[in-house]
Every structure is written in structure tokens, then in C-alpha cells.
Amino acid sequence: MKWLFQFDRGLAKFELFSLSAILLSMVVLYSLQTVLRNIFDTALLWIDPLVYNMLLWIALIGGSLATQKEKNISIDV
């Protein structure tokens, strides 16, 4: 049972690292897109859909981390 808790902690660390890497990538890509549009009057067409998909992954991984830490949103009727 101890190995299961260690695996869970390792998975949470990996999720946190993935969340941070995706968020940093989103900031860099959108900054690049802004500079390209405003200064060079051009754009990379694949950045927008990629960032939208990265946002979905952030929501999924963030929800997983919130559930693991028991900090998720609960609705009481």
C-alpha cells in the first residue's frame, strides 16, 4: 500500500510539472503571436488552435490536482 501512495505523489509531481510547462508554453506562444501580429503584420496560424487545446489540458490537469488535494468545487443542494 505504501508504494501506491508513493506512486500517487510521483504522479502529482509530474502533473504539477506538466501544468507549469504547458502554462509557460502558452504564455510564450501567445506573446510570440502578439509580437508577430502587431510588429511584423503576420501570424502563425497553428498557434491559436494549439493554445486553445493547451487550455483544455490545463483544465483537465488542474482538476485532477484539485481532486487529489481535496480542494475541488463542491455543490451542496
Contacts in CASP RR format, 6 or more apart in sequence:
PFRMAT RR
TARGET T0000
AUTHOR 0000-0000-0000
METHOD contacts of the structure
MODEL  1
MKWLFQFDRGLAKFELFSLSAILLSMVVLYSLQTVLRNIFDTALLWIDPL
VYNMLLWIALIGGSLATQKEKNISIDV
8 68 0 8 1.000
12 65 0 8 1.000
12 68 0 8 1.000
15 61 0 8 1.000
15 62 0 8 1.000
15 64 0 8 1.000
15 65 0 8 1.000
15 68 0 8 1.000
16 65 0 8 1.000
18 61 0 8 1.000
19 58 0 8 1.000
19 61 0 8 1.000
19 62 0 8 1.000
19 65 0 8 1.000
22 54 0 8 1.000
22 57 0 8 1.000
22 58 0 8 1.000
22 61 0 8 1.000
23 58 0 8 1.000
25 54 0 8 1.000
26 51 0 8 1.000
26 54 0 8 1.000
26 55 0 8 1.000
26 58 0 8 1.000
29 47 0 8 1.000
29 50 0 8 1.000
29 51 0 8 1.000
30 47 0 8 1.000
30 51 0 8 1.000
32 44 0 8 1.000
32 47 0 8 1.000
33 43 0 8 1.000
33 44 0 8 1.000
33 47 0 8 1.000
33 48 0 8 1.000
36 42 0 8 1.000
36 43 0 8 1.000
36 44 0 8 1.000
37 43 0 8 1.000
63 72 0 8 1.000
66 72 0 8 1.000
66 73 0 8 1.000
END
